Amino acid sequence: MMVEPLSLSMTFSSDGDGAAQTFALSNGLELDDEIAWTMQFPRAVEVGMAVEMPVTQQDLDEGFNQVLAIGVKTPVVSIA
């Protein structure tokens, strides 16, 4: 199941509301923790934006001609 809402970009704020949670890349750059899923496969699995697919040795030997991924997103509905 996909996490909602899912951050797609960094958060910029000028209101001074405390520091955002961040994670560091290997080059020292720090990014918002909410977008870690875009660069860390295990995090993408956690938020529903990636899957792990088991493959057999035969699959590896024969290879793949095509991998098709289909996603369906339902609208986020607010309960008033």
Secondary structure, 3 states (H helix, E strand, C coil): CCCCCCCCCCCCCCCCCCCCCEEECCCCCEEEHHHHHHCCHHHHHHCCCCCCCCCCHHHHHHCCCCCCCCCCCCCCCCCC
